[in-house]
């Protein structure tokens, strides 16, 4: 499965676990390490809402959600003249607790999610696009002669 996201987004993937048997079934869930491709400046965290294990009752179906949070990683040692006096920036990229830094170009990572006792592992990949990619473009030109005091 491939997800597309931007730095600071959280994505949720629902998995439907089904026990077709007439007895309880133990399932342990584990998310493997996230592997960042091509030296991308990316941090990926994930958590399963059901915890590390669960018991499916006979003939039960249950949705288990995997939450994935992606953040860009800031350049620690890079100082520019525009950011030397600013305490909320690192290098030329702004960092805040929700978004982290933006990625300079598309970055990707992948991990395997294992459902021991239930199904084969599922490989999850996330592609993180920079904020400048497919932006919503807004034109600040006003048809009122440039002052925009005309109520629009």
C-alpha positions, 0 to 999 in steps of 0.5 A, a space after each residue: 500500500 502506498 500513501 501520499 502525504 505532506 510533512 506534518 500529516 497523520 494518515 490512518 490505514 484501517 485493516 479488517 481482521 476476520 476470524 473465520 473459525 469457531 474458536 478464539 484466535 490470538 493475533 499479535 501486531 507489530 510494525 517493523 522499523 521505517 526505512 527512509 529511501 534515498 537519504 531523505 530527510 524524513 521522520 516516520 512514526 506509527 502506532 496501532 490502536 489495538 496495541 501489540 496483541 488482541 484476541 478475536 472471538 469466534 467468527 469476529 471481524 474487527 477493524 484495527 487502525 494504523 496511524 502514521 505521522 510523517 515529519 521532515 527533519 531540519 538541518 541542525 548546523 546550517 545557519 543563514 543570515 536570515 535565521 541567525 536571530 530567530 529562535 524558531 528556525 533551524 537552517 533555512 527551514 522553519 520547525 514547529 511541533 506539528 509539521 516539523 520541517 518541510 522536505 526539499 523534494 519528494 521523500 519516501 519510507 516503508 515498513 512492514 506491518 506483521 499480523 502474527 497468527 492472522 495474515 501475511 505481513 503488509 508492506 506500507 510505503 509513504 511518499 512525502 511531497 514538499 509543500 511547493 508541490 501541487 499548491 493551491 495558488 492564490 492571486 493577491 491581485 484585486 480588481 478594485 484598483 489594488 486597495 481591496 476596500 470594495 467589500 470583496 
